[in-house]
Amino acid sequence: MGSPGGVPILDYLNMFGYTEITGMLRPAEKSELSRIDVTASPPLYRGELLRLYIIASEITDEREIEKYMARFRELKEKADGEMSRMNLNSYNRAEFLLHFLHTNVFLEMEKGVYSSYNIGIRETLDSGRFNCYKSALIYNAFLEYYGYRSGYVSVPEHIYSVVYIDDAPIDVETTNRFGFDPNDTGKPGFTRKFDKKNVKLIKHRYSSKKPFDNVSVLTHVYVNRSNIYSGQVSYMGHGGEKDFSRASLLAVIGNYLNPGDEKEIIDSMLYKIFLISQENIVRDPGSAEFEKNRYFRIIMHPLFSSFSQSHMYNMEVGLSRAVEKIRAARLNAVQGGEPEEILNIFRESVTMAGKNIEWNRKIRNGVWNNAIIDFNAILEKRFPLSSMENIIPYARNLMKLLSMEILTEDNFSEKYIRLYKNNIALYIYNLGVGPVNRREHEKADRIYEEGIRFLKDELKFSNEQNLLKIIEIYHHNKKFLK
């Protein structure tokens, strides 16, 4: 579905046609991601795993990166010194390294809602707080210094490491100092050496196991960090102003590393890119057609075409929201403006929806419906329907909107024109009823004469039933004037 098919990361980013996305790629990210060969199985990374994980945690300043790398070189020297006094085989050395990290790096287990956050390793490097993701990433990166092959297994709400000893996979629960080989897979050839007396590790029987390699495990790190920038989630110490371009970049990288074409990963990426276009349309309504077309080019791409229906719908819903947001902002800017100025804002809104929301007419019609209702409400407030002096400009302005040629598509405006003409006739009818009941016959006569003329000559009113009501009461009133 959405796999890059061996395309280098820079070519993959350029494929989307959004300079907003490619412009967000930082030099360290560009350098490190370019070292990944996704055609290999598992993906091949030509660099230091720790550096890749640091950069995925959005530590992208070279001085900062070097600070953390230097710290781990010092930790390796310290571990080497301690192990030099021991006679450890490959199994027990990997076991010792887990204990070593718990003594020197993994200082405080995160609990509660923060225990499952997977946004990289920065918090652990800075404060010692860790969870399963952070500790597993750091453990595997540290193992690489000693030439171990490693990977991960993801289970619902948890992840653990796997280290290969003589090609045999050994599970490692990195959140626990004593979590090395909890199932005693190494026996009989290997046994743990650093167990603590009277400490028994609970053995888990996990379901829905999903293996990850040391590169594709970053898929969810990038996607989760993307969700922070889009405002979909917030983590302690993270968040702030939304940045859809950065969110989209991280989502695209996450999908680039996506090993199994996970639907939610692709959906998340396409949604973030949609947010860029929606934001651009609100900022510049004239860009609506361009933004719609370039987004549609992406979702119709063979890599993502199976997702096109839902994302075409999302785009047109987004366009409808953008149209209404633009209209609201413009109306707010001209409060108290002339009716013609307000009418033009609604005309632009109707035209923008008609030209750009073409795939789903129900969405387009919803925008048109809201525009008519909102414009009617503004007119009723501007022209209280208590006199012919107000009813006539109210009706004229309303009919100018309803008679727009674009609204005649699929006979959309026909029902509204019929409805509002009937309403106007009833407004006139009711306007004269009061004077008739109060025997103010001359006043009622003026109202009905002007009303009938306006309905026939200007509105071309053809609803005989309602018109006859007015004519009947008009002629009835005439009797009192003779």
NUFI-833759 format. One record per residue (C-alpha): residue number from 1; z, y, x. Coordinates in pm, whole numbers. Each point is the difference from the previous one (the first is absolute). Layout:
  seq       Z       Y       X
  NUM       Z       Y       X
...
//
This chain:
  seq       Z       Y       X
    1       0       0       0
    2     121     290     216
    3       7    -140     353
    4    -182     209     262
    5    -203    -296     125
    6      48      71     369
    7     -87     372     -19
    8     187     207     264
    9     274     214    -151
   10    -180     331      57
   11    -317    -128    -167
   12     211    -135    -286
   13     163     341     -52
   14    -335     180      12
   15    -141    -239    -259
   16     210     168    -269
   17    -168     337      46
   18     322     202     -19
   19      45     230     298
   20     346      71    -139
   21      93    -358      93
   22    -159     -27     343
   23     141     340      93
   24     352    -134     -49
   25     -31    -267     269
   26     225      92     291
   27    -109     -66     362
   28     262    -270      58
   29    -100    -176    -323
   30    -369      20      90
   31      65    -140     346
   32     219    -290    -108
   33    -186    -104    -315
   34    -323      -9     198
   35     156    -278     210
   36      11    -234    -300
   37    -273    -256     -55
   38      21    -104    -364
   39    -281    -254      43
   40     234    -224     200
   41     229    -240    -181
   42     271     106      14
   43    -101     361      73
   44       3      69     371
   45     190     301     133
   46     -64     104     359
   47     316     191      74
   48     381      -7     -11
   49     129    -113    -338
   50     299     230      20
   51    -228     304      44
   52    -207    -105    -303
   53     317     -32    -210
   54     137     334     121
   55    -323     178     -97
   56      -8    -177    -339
   57     346     150     -53
   58    -168     343      36
   59     135      73     343
   60    -329     136     129
   61      97     259     261
   62     -64    -153     343
   63     325     134     145
   64     198    -156    -283
   65    -191    -326      28
   66      73     -14     374
   67     369      69     -63
   68      31    -309    -221
   69    -217    -212     226
   70     213      97     301
   71     312     -95    -189
   72    -135    -350     -64
   73    -106     -40     359
   74     361      72      90
   75     118    -250    -260
   76    -231    -261     147
   77     145      62     347
   78     348     -40    -145
   79     -95    -322    -181
   80    -168    -131     315
   81     316      69     196
   82     219    -186    -248
   83    -239    -297     -27
   84     -28     -26     380
   85     356    -131      -1
   86     -87    -269    -254
   87    -220    -304      17
   88    -193      40    -326
   89    -296    -195    -125
   90    -264     172    -219
   91     185     -94    -320
   92     337     138     107
   93    -155     308     159
   94    -150      95    -338
   95     340     -75    -154
   96     175     221     256
   97    -239     290     -64
   98     102       5    -366
   99     367      25     101
  100     -89     263     259
  101    -172     221    -256
  102     293     -31    -240
  103     229     121     276
  104    -220     286     120
  105    -234     105    -284
  106      88    -153    -338
  107     332     173     -63
  108      34      46    -376
  109    -155    -204    -279
  110    -151     214    -274
  111     127     -84    -346
  112     -87      75    -359
  113    -327     170     -89
  114     -80      73     364
  115      23    -361     112
  116    -360     -80     -95
  117    -175     317     119
  118    -293     -83     223
  119    -120     325     153
  120      21     -85     370
  121     259     -18     274
  122      92     363      69
  123     336     -10    -180
  124     107    -305     198
  125    -108     153     330
  126     187     323     -78
  127     315    -118    -176
  128      23    -378      28
  129     -31     -48    -378
  130    -218    -298     -77
  131    -128    -230    -270
  132    -216    -311       5
  133    -327     186      59
  134     125     228     274
  135     188    -268     189
  136    -289    -247     -25
  137    -253     252     133
  138     220      96     293
  139      89    -361      79
  140    -363    -109      11
  141     -97     304     208
  142     278     -83     245
  143    -109    -366      12
  144    -343     115     113
  145     152     128     326
  146      86    -362      78
  147    -335    -149     -95
  148     101    -159    -330
  149    -244     -51    -285
  150     152     109    -327
  151     -68      90    -361
  152     172      53    -334
  153      55    -163    -333
  154      32     222    -305
  155     188    -121    -305
  156      99     199    -310
  157     210     300     112
  158      38    -133     354
  159    -177     -73     327
  160     101    -205     303
  161    -146     -67     343
  162    -163    -311     136
  163      -6     -68     375
  164    -204    -283     148
  165     178    -223     252
  166    -241    -250     153
  167    -231      77    -294
  168     271     -95    -252
  169      88     277    -253
  170     369      94       5
  171     131     216    -283
  172     221     295      95
  173     211     192    -252
  174      17     321     201
  175     255     169    -225
  176     262    -247     125
  177     115     -27     359
  178      27    -375     -55
  179    -330     -23    -191
  180    -200    -180     267
  181    -151    -327    -123
  182     225     -37    -305
  183    -174    -324     -96
  184      43    -160     345
  185    -373     -46      38
  186      40     -13     379
  187     203    -323      -4
  188      20    -242     163
  189    -169     163     298
  190     172     338     -40
  191     339     107    -130
  192     156     342     -41
  193     222     119     279
  194     154     318    -137
  195     148    -117    -328
  196     348     121     -80
  197     260    -253     -98
  198      75      -8    -373
  199    -308     217     -82
  200    -243    -183    -225
  201    -335     154     -90
  202    -103     -41    -361
  203    -330    -182     -19
  204    -248     145    -245
  205    -266    -189    -188
  206    -264     267     -51
  207    -289     -20    -242
  208    -329     189       3
  209     -20      15     378
  210    -276     216     143
  211     -72       2     374
  212     -84     322     185
  213    -116      59     353
  214     136     276     222
  215    -274     244    -102
  216     -57     -56    -372
  217     375      24     -60
  218     -49     377      33
  219    -208       8    -320
  220     307      64    -212
  221     154     242     251
  222    -306     222     -30
  223     -24     -36    -377
  224     369      78     -48
  225     -20     307     220
  226    -310     101    -197
  227     204     -17    -321
  228     245     253     145
  229    -276     255      58
  230    -146     -53    -347
  231     345      55    -155
  232      10    -344    -160
  233     323     -97     180
  234     266     171     205
  235     221    -148     266
  236     319     140     145
  237     -98     261     257
  238    -368     -16     -94
  239    -212     190    -243
  240     -77     365     -52
  241    -325     168     -93
  242    -276    -228    -123
  243    -299     -48     228
  244    -271    -208    -167
  245    -227       8     305
  246     266    -151     224
  247      93    -243    -277
  248    -362    -111     -25
  249     -38     -46     376
  250     306    -225      19
  251    -116    -196    -306
  252    -344     -52     154
  253     158    -122     324
  254     221    -233    -203
  255    -305    -143    -171
  256    -184     -30     333
  257     278    -227     120
  258      26    -173    -340
  259     -44    -369      83
  260     -40    -145    -345
  261    -179     269    -197
  262     315      52    -206
  263    -102     170    -322
  264     299     235     -10
  265     -78     123     353
  266    -359      86     -93
  267     109     156    -330
  268     257     211     183
  269    -259     123     250
  270    -259      93    -263
  271     266     182    -202
  272     107     211     300
  273    -362     101      66
  274     -37      90    -367
  275     299     235      37
  276    -188     197     269
  277    -295      55    -234
  278     223      92    -291
  279     186     255     211
  280    -329     148     125
  281    -132      35    -357
  282     311     188    -111
  283     -30     227     304
  284    -373      54     -48
  285    -138     -93    -345
  286    -353      45     132
  287      49    -308     218
  288      51    -234    -298
  289    -346    -156       8
  290       3     -42     379
  291     349    -155      -2
  292     -83    -234    -284
  293    -320    -117     167
  294     150     -65     342
  295     290    -190    -153
  296    -237    -207    -213
  297    -202     -81     315
  298     313    -158     148
  299     103    -205    -300
  300    -357    -125     -47
  301     -16    -113     365
  302     -43    -380      27
  303     344     -25     164
  304     172     152    -303
  305    -244     -47    -290
  306     223    -258    -169
  307     251     284     -47
  308    -253     255    -124
  309      71     -19    -374
  310     370      81      23
  311     -51     272     259
  312    -289     162    -188
  313     243      21    -290
  314     269     146     228
  315    -242     261     132
  316    -102     114    -345
  317     363      11    -117
  318      70     203     314
  319    -291     230     -78
  320     134      52    -352
  321     340      95     137
  322    -160     230     255
  323    -206     173    -272
  324     309      61    -211
  325     208     111     301
  326    -270     250     101
  327     -23     130    -357
  328     377      43     -25
  329      12     190     331
  330    -281     234    -104
  331     153      65    -339
  332     331      78     165
  333    -176     253     225
  334    -155     189    -295
  335     289       7    -244
  336     -72     269    -254
  337    -368       7      97
  338    -286      75    -236
  339    -111    -282    -235
  340    -341     -17     171
  341     167     -52     338
  342     213    -281    -140
  343    -302    -149    -177
  344    -189     -12     330
  345     285    -195     163
  346     -25    -262    -274
  347    -379      -6      25
  348      25     -70     374
  349     255    -273     -65
  350    -218    -169    -263
  351    -307      24     225
  352     183    -137     304
  353     122    -301    -198
  354    -342     -62    -154
  355    -185       9     330
  356     244    -206     205
  357     165    -248    -237
  358    -303    -208     -89
  359     102    -361      42
  360     281     -12    -259
  361     -77     210    -305
  362     341     -63    -148
  363     159     185     294
  364    -255     282     -25
  365      51      32    -375
  366     374      15      54
  367     -44     303     227
  368    -228     166    -253
  369     242     -74    -282
  370     291     154     193
  371    -210     307      83
  372     -85      60    -366
  373     358     -49    -116
  374     139     226     274
  375    -258     272     -62
  376      70     -12    -374
  377     373      39      68
  378     -61     304     222
  379    -226     159    -263
  380     252     -58    -278
  381     263     174     210
  382    -234     287      93
  383    -133      38    -355
  384     273     -86    -255
  385    -188    -131    -303
  386     150     247    -245
  387    -299     229     -52
  388    -377     -10      -3
  389      12     238     299
  390     152    -291     198
  391    -168    -298    -165
  392    -349     125      85
  393      50      47     381
  394     201    -323       8
  395    -287    -188    -164
  396    -272     166     206
  397     167     -82     332
  398      79    -356    -104
  399    -358     -63    -112
  400    -134     136     330
  401     183    -281     179
  402     -89    -267    -255
  403    -368      94       1
  404     -41     -63     377
  405    -306    -216      50
  406     183    -246     226
  407     243     -79    -285
  408    -282    -116    -223
  409     -40    -315     210
  410      69    -308    -212
  411      57     245    -289
  412     343      68     149
  413      39     356    -132
  414    -131     -74    -349
  415     330    -130    -135
  416     193     291     155
  417    -240     260    -140
  418      30    -156    -345
  419     380     -21      30
  420      54     357     116
  421    -249     148    -248
  422     196    -169    -278
  423     323     133     149
  424    -142     352      15
  425    -109     -26    -364
  426     350    -107     -95
  427     153     285     204
  428    -214     243    -202
  429      85    -175    -326
  430     373      14      73
  431     -27     361     117
  432    -118     105    -345
  433     239    -215    -204
  434     298     223      72
  435    -161     325    -123
  436    -132    -180    -311
  437     346    -131     -85
  438     144     349      52
  439    -282     142    -219
  440    -133     199     293
  441    -349     -72    -126
  442    -191     263     192
  443     145    -125     330
  444     -80    -361     -88
  445    -353     105     -98
  446     -61     162     340
  447     133    -309     182
  448    -219    -244    -192
  449    -313     212      12
  450      27      37     376
  451     107    -363      42
  452    -289    -146    -203
  453    -249     219     184
  454     142    -103     341
  455       2    -370     -89
  456    -357       3    -130
  457    -171     241     238
  458     175     -59     332
  459     151    -346     -21
  460    -282    -142    -212
  461     276    -171    -193
  462    -130    -291    -206
  463     310    -174    -136
  464     -61      71    -368
  465     337    -132    -110
  466     211     241     205
  467    -243     287     -50
  468       5     -52    -378
  469     380      23       9
  470     -27     346     149
  471    -285     106    -235
  472     190    -130    -302
  473     315     191      81
  474    -215     298      95
  475    -173       9    -342
  476     330     -69    -174
  477     141     302     181
  478    -302     208    -110
  479     107     -34    -361
  480     308     206      75
  481    -207     273     162
  482    -219      63    -307
//
